[in-house]
């Protein structure tokens, strides 16, 4: 039987200071933090490493969407990371109802995998002030921090999952790297928004809302993104993710 432990003593707000990401690559079995974030399940499968019905623990995922808080930025190209978190929240029933470390967060699960959703409220260029403290507080390993953000190098509505990478001159990603002690080996879900047309200013383009045609592509991409995230948390960067990336790359190519 699936059991989710998501108790929280109080909403903890991290101080406005740099928080280095701890140099660890495993998820400790025991910890004394006041908040638990884990899911356990009884296993009766004969192929399970715990055939006697022992509880299985799953490593949690921290899924963070980048964007700017406030109604004036809602629906803009630079905020598709927030929209992806909202879509996952809606589809998986994970309520975003707590402020912690300058982020709006929700704790729940996708299947039996514990999930922490977050939308930084510190503005795009200071997103690391949320990601670093949350990862440290919940002891989430670097390989399970999924950053979701807009990507101009991809056509509008095209997704790409990567196990690691640079910041690509994205100021939000750059700040996250800084608050993870300079480490870049964390997964990313990039959502294509295309390039500014002609000589349009890049900032104006990023803070502009999508056209009706672009909006249709983005809405479809968000639904596809939920399925991609489910696949990632269940199977990791498997052949399934390779197929998803290929399907995304060529989905607008006419046959």
N, C-alpha and C positions, 0 to 999 in steps of 0.2 A: 504494500500500500504506500502510495506516495505521500511523503510528509515534508512540508516546507517550513523551515524555521526562519522567520523574518522579524523576530522581536527586536525592538529598538528602545533603549532606555530614554533617549531624548534625541532631538535633532542637534547634531554637532556641527558647528560652523568653524571651519578652519581659519586660523589667523591669516592676515594679509602678509604672509612671509613666504619665502621660497622653501619648498619642501622637496628635498631630493628623494628620488625613488630608491627604495632599498635594493641592494644588489643581491637578489635572491631569485631563483628560477623554479622554486617548488611551492606548493601550497601546504602550509603546515597543518598537521592533523589537529593539533591542539593550540589554542591561543586564549589569551585572557581578555581580549577586547570586549567591551560591553555590548557589542552588537554581533549577532551571528548571522551568517549568510551562507547557508548550505542546504542541500536537498539530500535526503536519503530515501532509499527504496528497498523493500524486501525483495530478494531474488530467489526464485524457485527453479530457474533454468538449470538443466543438467550441464550446460556448457559454461555456466557462470563460474568465476573463480571463487564464489561464495555459495556453494551448493546447499548449505544448511540454512539458508534464509537469512544470512547475515546482512546487516545494513551496508549498502554501497554508498560511498560519498563521491560527489562530482565536483570538479574544480569550477568555481564560479567564473562568469564572464562579466566584465565591465564594458558596456556598450555606450559610447559617448557621442552625441551629435553636436557638431560645431555650428554656431550661429550667434546672432545678436538678440538679446531680450527686448521686448517691447512691441507694441502693435505696429509701429511704423516700419518694422522690418519683417513683419509677418508676410509670407508668400513671396519674398524676394529670392533671387537666385542664390545669394550667399547663405540663405537659411534652410536649404534643403536638408542639411544634416539634422536640424530640429524636426523637420517634417518626417524624416525616417524614424526618429525615436517616437514621435506621436503615432505613427502607423503601427510600429511594433507594439506600443502600449495598448492600442485599440485592439489589434488582432489577438494578442496574447493575454489580455486582461490584466496587465500590470499597471496599477494606478500610480501616476506621478503626483505624489502628494506630500513630499518632504523636502525641506531645504537643508542641505548639508554641504559644507565646503564650497559655498557660493555656487551651488548647482541645484536644480530641481531634479529630484531623483525618485525612482520607484523600484521596489524590490519584489521579485517574483520568480517565475521559472518558465522556461520553454521546454515542454515535456518534463523531464526529470533534472534538467540542468539549471542550476540557480543563476539568475540574471539580475544585474544591477543596471538599470537604464539611467542615463543622466543627460541633462541639457545645461551646459554651463551658463550661468547668469552673469558672468564677469566680462562679457563682450568678447567678440571673436579673438582679438589680439592678446587676450589674457586667459584663454581657455585652459592653459596648463595649471592655473591656480586652482582649478577644480579637479582636473584629471590626476595630477600628482598626489594630492592629499587623499582622494577617494581610493586610488589604487593602493596606497600605503595603509590606510585605515582598514580596508577589507582584505588585505593581504592577497590581492589579485596578481598573479604572475604576469609578466610583460606579454607573453604569448597569448594571453586571454583578455587583453585590452583592445577592443575594436573601436577604432576612430572612424566616424562617418562624416563626410564633408563634401563640399562642391568641388568639381574639377573642371577647369576650363579646357584642358587638353583633350577631353572626351566630348563627343557630340552630345547634344542635349538628350537626356533620358537614357544614356548608356551607362551601365554599371561596371565596376571592376573591383574585384577582391584581390588584395595583395597581402602576403604574410609579413612584409616589411617594406621599407623604402625611405627616401629622403623626404624633405618638406615641400619640394617643388615650388618654392617661393610663396607658399601659402602661409600667411602670418599666424593663423590659428594653429596649424600643425607645428610650425617652428616653435611656438611658445610651449606647446605640449612636450616636444622633445626636450626643451630646456628644463622643464619641471619633472622629467623622467631621467634626470641626471645625464642628459645628452644621449640617451639610448634611443635607437630608431627601430629596434626589432619588435615592433608591435603591428598587428594586423590593421588594415584599412579597408573600408568600403567607400570607394569614390563614386560620386554621382555626377555624371557629365552635365554641364550647363552650356557648353560651347564657348566660342570666343566672341568678343565684342565686334559688331559689324563696322566695317569701314574704319574711321578714325575715332570712334566713340571712346570716351574716357573709361578706363577699366573699372574704376570705383563706381561710376554712374551705372555701368552695366551690372555690376554685382548687386547693387542696391535697387535694381529695377525688378518689377514683377514680371512673370512670364507672360508671353502672348497666349491667347486661347489655344493655338495649335501646340505651342510648347508645353502648356499646362497639361494637355491630354497625355503627352509623352511622359512628363514627370509623374503624373498620377499612376500611370501604368508601371513606371520604373519603381515607384515606392512599393506597390504590391509585389513586384518581382523581387524587390530587395528583402522583403520579409521572408520569402521562401529561401533566398540566398543565405540570410542570417540563420535560419533554422538549419539549413544544410551544414553551415560552418560549425555551429555549436554541437551538432550531433556527430559529424564525421571529421572535423578539422579540414586542413587543406588537402583534400583527397582528389581523386579523379573527377568527382562530382563537381568540385569547384572549378576545375579546369574546363569542364563542359559548360558550366554556367558562364564563365568568362568568354568562351568562344561564341556561345549563343548571343551574348550581349554585344560582342564586337561586330557581329555581322547581321544583327536583327533588322537594321534599316536598309540593308543592301538588297536591291531588287534582283530577283532570280532571272 
